[in-house]
Amino acid sequence: MKRTVLAILFFVSSIPLLAQEYREYEYREIPVTVYRDKMKAGWIGQIAGVCWGAPTEFKFNGVIIPEDKMPKWNPEMINNAFDQDDLYVEMTFLRSLEQYGLNVSQHQAGIDFANSSYQLWHANDAGRKNLRCGIAPPDSGHPAFNIHADDIDYQIESDFSGLIAPGLPQVVIELGEKFGGLMNYGDGLYAGQFVGGMYAEAFFESDIHRIIHVALDCIPHNSQYAEMVRDVYGWYRENPNDWTTCWQKIDEKYQKNKDYRRLSCNSGNLNIDAKINGAYILAGLLYGKGDLDQTIILSTRCGQDSDCNPSNAGGILFTTLGFSKLPSRFSEKLDETKKFSYTAYDFPALIDVCEKLARQAVVQSGGRIVKKNGDDIFLIPVQKTYSTQSTKIRRNLFGRKTTVPAKTPPKLQLKPYKPSWQPDPPQNIRFTDAEMQLIKTRDYELMEAVEKFFPGWKLTDCGPDMDPGFRAEYHGKEKVVMTHPKARGEACVLTNNVAIPKGKKTTLKLVVAAHDAANTKFDWELIVKADGKELLKQQIIGGWKDITVDLSEYAGKTVKLELLNQPNDWSYEAGYWHEISIQTE
């Protein structure tokens, strides 16, 4: 809804993020039902984008995905969302906000992130390892401790910040400092603030060009990320009907020029710098020209992190439209009863918690929630996005001057630009002893899970890859323990001394699985030994396998049983264990 009204003087009873007491503001209003409809669409867009692009992720680096290699959308795809890290990581941040409120401390956010049990990579992984070692935020994302500071991670996860802050870019900025600072710095952080800013404006604006313009004011104008946004928009204007030419210009500058990938994972054609992947988000939004399918398809076909980028692009565009106007093919098959992995949320609960937090954000920002014809209405104070930077950009890129309202709202508060390769000194802040007591190490949690679900069994030689530990659910089974070998050629071992009764048939019952993600099945070797003798050697590939091993020859003896999670080709060698039991007849 684009209608704006001039507010009368009012007293802000809470402590707002920006607003002063007794001040006149310009408001934008949106019924809560409309907000909820658009926010719900934003989540569906994220889900559709990541599910559609998932089979292509990092399979096309530095090249355009051929049209015939682009997957076709199938409504059943939507339920591939529940195991996607692109979604459940940001839900960790939502959970912190739900439990502690919008003003949750960054230290508490860091503790919650440190206690997450899913596998992470790059900036997320480095940031969480820092937190678990006692390096408190914001140092956990500082380049002195995190060589992935400009990687894509917070850009992937920032959607939540805009979805709970309709028309409130300052909230997006501050949420970025709080949560993005856990793992990113510089352009890696600005990437998420820009994406969140696009979401925030998408509740009131359907023109992607204007959405981009407003979001630019959420980041420093002299950052390389802002330079990338201006570049992509300029290249779009030069060739508005030729996305491949724009892609080539992106590739030439943000792929091949090492000055634009100084503090991100630098591995040849694999490029997870936030800037190039952000450029692919923009390419989809601009060249998609408002078409839901084409926006996702083009962001995917740009390559690199080709499920994350269409997820961001799809979420932003879908928000402009609203759930009630989406084609049914994007949501009709969604299982709304299933929880997202590692979270407390099924889809309805996710929507409810976002509305709850949006209500807090509106009030704390100096807005109000009023009744009109029995419905709740958000009155949202305009937060200034008419800086010198954006006025100039609007004139140059959009071909017209900005008209500034007579009642100029407060200017957005940004921290000075600090690139990751020239950062401020780290603050050298560490978690207190009391805070460290709240952080469980992965080894502790893993041992605790094994003892709880498989009494008597002990785990040795488990490595950190893929973040071993307890899984509340994995591919249809609840209460699962995941293990991973610590090195190539070295097995992770579960051991137990078991007394085998006389006169009864005794078997070892196992229910195990291998890693299975994005329609790719991985494998490992299960080896069962008794007193050093190999009883079974079996390749475990894909989904769940029921396995029994006869132990009758050891009747009347106490035998040392060993279960080996043996690596073979050292590619996603995780072993998933749902049942380990001794059964007698």
N, C-alpha and C positions, 0 to 999 in steps of 0.2 A: 504494500500500500504506500503510495507516494505522498499522500496528503500530509501537510505540515501545519501546525497551529502554533500561535504564540502563547507561551505559558504566562500565567499570572505569577506574582510573587508568592513564593511558598517557602516554608521552613523544612529543611531536610533533617529529619529526626535521626537518621543513621549517619555513620561516618562514610562519606562517599569517596570514591577513588579520585575524583577530579573536582567535583562541584564544591562551591562555597555556599554557606548558608545565606538565605535571603538574597537570591539572585534571579534575574530574569533570564529565561532560556527559550530558545527555539526548540520545539519538540517535534519528533516524528512519532506517530502512533501506529500500533499494530495490535489487532485483537489477539489474545493468547491462542485462540483456536487457529488463527492464520499462522502465527509463529510456529506453533506445534506442527502444523501441516508442512511447512517449509523445512523445519528442522528434521522431521521424519524423512522427507525427500532427500535431504543432504546425506543422511545415513544410507539410504538406499543407493544413492549415486556412488558413494564410497564403496559399498559392498559390490555393486554391479561392476564398477571399474576394476577392482582388484580381482574379482573372480573371472572376469572376461580376459584380462591380460595375463593371469597367472601362468598359463602354459608357455608363455614366451619370455618370462623373466630372465634377464641376463643371457639369453641365448642369441641375441642380436646386438652386438656391441660395436659402435662405430659404423653401423650400416642401417639402412631403412629396412624394416620387415617387409618382405614381398607381400603383395595383396593376397596371394593364394596361401600364405602361411598364417594369416590372421584368423584366429578361431571364429567360428560362427556362434552367435549368442543362442543359448538354449535356456529357457526359463528355469530348468532344473539346476543350472549352474549356481544360482543364487545361494544354495545351501552349502557351497564350498567355502563360505565366508567364515565359518565358526573356528577354523584353525588358522586363520590368517593373522600374522603378526602385525600387518598393516592396520589392523583393527583393535586387537586386544591389548596392545601396548598402551594406546591412548586411553583405553578404558581403565588402566591402572591409575592414570592421572585423574580421571573422573571420580574414581573411588576415593582417592585422597580428598578431593573437593567435597564429595558427598559426606564423608565422615567428619571432616574438620572444618568445613565451610570454605567460602571463597577466599578467605584470608589465611588459609593454611600456610604455615611457614615453609620456606624452601628446605630446611633441614628435615621436617617431617615428610615432605614430598620425596626427598632423597632416601629416607629410611624405607618408605613404602616401595620405592623403585628398587632399592637394594634387595628387598625381600621377595621380589617377583621370581617366579620359578620357570619362566619360559627361556628358550634359547634366544640369544641376541648376537648381533654382528656389529662390527665397525664402531661408530661413535657410541651407540647404545651399549655395546659390550664393554668398551673401554671405560665409559662413564660409570657403569654399574660396578665394574671391578674396582675402580677408584673408590666408590662409595663403600664397598664391602671392606676395603683396606683402611677405611677411616678418613679418606680424603673427602672433606665435606664440600657441598656446593657453595659457591659456584666453581670452586677449583676442580671439581670432578669433570667439568667440561672444558677447562682451561687448556690451551695448547701446550703448556709446560708439562701437563700430565696426560693429555689426550691428543695423539697425533692424527686423529680423525675429526678434528673440530669442525671442518667445513663439509663433512659428509652429509648425506641426505636425511639423516635419521629424524630430526625434529620436524623437518618439512613433511615427512610421511605422517607424523603423529599429531600435527597441529590442528587438524580439522575440528577437533572438539572445542578448541578455544573460540573459534568463530561461531560454532553452532550454539554455544551457551551465551553468546554476547551479541545479540542482534543489534546492529547499528551502533556498537560500542567498541570502536577500534582501540581506545585506551586500555580497555580490559584485555583485549587480545595481546597488546604489547606487554602488559604486565604479566599475563599468564605465560607468555613466551620467555620472559626473563626468569620466571620461577621454574617452569618445567623444562623449557628448552635449554636452560643453563645447566641442567643436570648432565648433559652429554655433548652440547655444542657451544660454539663461540663464533663471533664474527658472522660471516655470511651463512654459516650453518644455522645460526640462531635467527638471523634476519629472514631466511627462507621461510621458516615456520610462521614468523610474525606477518609476513606478506601473504601467505596462503590463508592464515586465519583472518586477516583483514579483508580478503576477498569474500570469505564466507559471511563475515559480519555485515558487509554491505549488500550481499545477495538477498537479504531479507527485504530490502527496500528498493532494489534496483535490478532490472532485468538486462540492461545494456552491459555486456561484458566489457566494453571499452571503458565505461565509467567505473565499473567495479575495479578494474585494474588501476585506474587513475587514483581512486580513493585509497586502495591498499598500498600504493607507493608511499603514502604519507606515514605508514606504520614502520618504515625502516629509514636509516640514514641515506640521504640523497647521494652521498659520495661513496657509498659502498659498491663493490663489484656486483653484488646482487641487483641493486637498483640499476646499475649500468646495463646488466643483462636484460632487465625488463624493458628499458628504453630501446635497446638494440632490437629485441624481438619485435616490439611494436613497430619500430621504424622499418624493419625488413618486411613485416606484414604489409605495411602501407605501400612499399615499393612493389610488392608482388602479391596482391590480396587474393589471387586465385591460383597461386602456385606454391603450395606448402613445401614441396621438395627443394625449391631454391632457398627458401628460408631455412630449412633443415641444414642445407650445405653451409650456409653462412654461420649457423650455430656451431656446426661441427668444426669449421675452420678456426673459429675463435675460442670456443669453450671446450673443445676436445683436444685440438692440436697445439694450442698455445699454452705452454706450461705455466705461464704467469697467472692463468685463470684456474689453476687447480693445484695451488701451492700447499695446502694443508688438508688434503683429503686423500683417500686411498688411491694411490697412483700406480695402476697396473696395466699399462698398455692401453688397449682399446676399452677395457673395463673401466667405466668412469661413474663413480657414485657421488661425485661432487654435487652439492645442492644446486649450483648454478645451471649446469647443463640439463639436469633433470627438471629443474624449475622452468627452463626454456621449453622443454617438451610439454609441460603442463600448459603453458601459454599458447604454444602452437596448436594444441588440440582445442583450446577454448576459442582462439581467434579464427582459425581456419574451419573449425566445426560449424561456425556461424549459427549457433543456437540449436543445431541438430543434436539430439541426445546420443544417437548411435555414432555419428561421425566424430563427435568430440572425443568419445572414448576410443574409437578406432584409431584416429590420428595420433592421439597421445601415446597409444600403445605402439603403433607402427614406427614411431621415432626411435624405439629401441631402448637399450640400457635397462634401467629399472622399470620395465614396461608393464608392471602391474601396479606399482605405487603411483606412478604419474597419472595414469587414467583414473585411478581412485580419487586423487585430489581433484582432477578436472571434472570428473563426473559428479562428485559431491557438490562442487560449487555451482555447476550449471543446474543440477536437479533442484538445488535449494531455491533458485530463482523461480522455478515453476511450481513447486509444491506437490506433495504426495497425491493429492486428489486429482491432479492433472497428468500424472505419469501414466504411460502405457502399462497395461496390466502385466505385460511380459516381464517386467523388471521386479515384480513383487508377488505375483500370484502363487508361486510355489514356495515362498519363504516359510520355513518352519519357525513360527514365533514362540514355540515352547522350548526350543533348544537353547542352552546357554553358550555364549562365546567362551572359548577355552580360556582357562585361568582367570575367569571373571565371575562376578555375582549376577551378571545381566543376561537375560534373554532379551529379545527385541523390544517388547513392551516396557520392560523395566528400564532399558536403556533410554527410551524416549521419556519416560517419567523422570528419571534423574536429571536429564538435560533441562527439562522444563523447571524443575526445582532450582537448579543452579542459575538458570536464566532469570528467574524471579529475584534471586539474590543480587545478580549482577545489575539489573535495572535499578533496584532500590539503592544499592550502594554507590551507583554512579550518579545519583541525584535525580533519578526518575521516579515515577509513581505507577502504581497499579490501581486503576479506577474501574468502576462499574458503568457500563452503558447498555441499557436494555437487557440487564441481567447477565451480561457477559463481561469477563475481565479484559481490560485493555491495558497494554503496556504504553505508557507515555515515556518516550526515550529521549533524553536531552541530546541535542546534536553536539558531537565532539569534533572540534575543528579539524578539517582536512583541507584547509585553504591556505597552506603555507606558500611561501615564495616558490619553493620547488614545484609544488603541484600546480600552481597558477601558470607557471611557465610551461610545464609539460602539457597542461590542457590546451594552452594557446598553440603550442607547436605541434602536438600530436592530434588534437581533436578539432583544430581549426576554428576555435572560438575562445573568447575570454571568459574567465570565471566571474560570476556575480556573487560578491560576498554579502551575506545578510547584514542588515543594519545592526542587529544584536549579535555581535560576533561571539561565538562560544569560546571556551578555553582552548588554547592550542595544545595539541598532543605533546606529551612529554616523552622525548626520546633520549636515550643515553648517547653520548658522542660516539662517532664511528671509530671502532677499533678493529682493524683486520686481524685475522688469526695469526698472520706472520709478523705483526707488530703489536702484540697485545699489551695491555697494562700488566704490571707485575702480578703474579698470583697472590692471593690474600693469605695463603698458608694457614687456612683454617682447618682444623680437624674436629671430627665428632668427639664429644665428651665421652668419658667412660660410660656414663648413664645411657647416652645415645647408642653407643656401640653394643650395649647389652640388648638393645631392641633389634639388632641386625643379626640374623642367623647366617652363618657361613653355609655355603652350599654343601660342604662335606658333612657338617652337622645335620643339616636337613635330610640329606640322602641317607645317612646312617639311621636316623630316626625313622624314616619311612620304611626302610628294610626291616627294622626291628618290629615296627608296628604291624606291618602287613604280612611279613614272612618270619614269624618268631623262630629264633634259633639260628637263622642264617646270618652270616657275616660277609661283608663286602670288602674286597681289596682290589687295588690297582685300577680304580675307576678314574678316568680322566675328566677334564672340565668341558670338553667339546660338546656342543649341542645342549649344554646346561642340564646335566643329569639331575634327577630328583623326582619328587612326587607329581603325578598328573591326576587331577580330579577326574578327568575323562580323556580317553584317547580312542578315536575311531569306534565308538559305540560301547566301550568297556569303561566302567568306573573304577577308581582306585587302582592306578597303574604306577609302577615304579620304572623309570627309565635309567639305563646305564649306558656308559660309553667307554671303550678301551682308552687307555691313556697314551698309547703310542702305536705307531704302525708295527704290526707283528706281535703285539703284546695284548693278551686277553684281559678283560675285566672279569673277576672271578667271585662267585657266590659260593660259600663253603658252609657245611653243616655236618656235625657228627650225629648220625642217626642210628638208633637201636632198631634192628629189624626183628620182628617177633617170629617165633618158631611156629610151624604148623599152619601158616596162613600165606596166601598169595599176597605179596606186597609190591606195589608199583609206585613210581614217582610220576605225579601228574603235573604237567606244565602247560600253561597257556601263554604263548609268547607271540610277538610281532616284530616286524622291522619298520623302519621309517617309511612313510608313504605320504607324499605331499605333492600338490600341484600335478596330480596324475602321473607322477614319476615314482616307481617302486624301487627301493634300495634294499640291500641285503646284508646279512652277517652270518657267521657259522655258529651254531649251537653245538657245544661239545659237553657231554655228560661223562664224568669219571667217578669211579668208586674205588677207593684205595689206590688211586693212580691208574687203574685200568679204564681204558676208553670203552664206554658202553654205547655211545651214540655220537654221531657226527652228522649234522643235517643243516643244509642251507635254509635260512629263514628269510623269506622274501615277501614283501607286501603285508597283507592283513594278518589277522589272528590265526594261529595254528594251535590245535589241541594235540599234545604229545604225551605218550606214556612210555615209561621205561621199566621193564621187569627187574625187580630187585630180589626175587625169591632165592637166588643162589647164595644170598648173604643172610639167610634166615638164622636167627640166634646169635648174630654178631652185631657189633657196633662198627659201622662203616663210615669212612670220611667221604662225603659226597661233594663233588665240585661241579658247578655249572659255569661254563665259560662263554662269555660274550666275545667271541673271537673275530677280529677284523679280517677282511679279505682284501678288497681293493681300496680300502681307506677312503670311502666316500659315504658319508652319513651312516656310520656303523652303529647307530643307537640300537640297543636292545630294549624292548618294552615287555615287562613282566606283569601279568595280571594274576596268575595263580602259580604257586609252588607248594605242592602238598604231597604227603605220603598217605597212600590209601591201602587199606587191607581188606581182604574178603574172607 
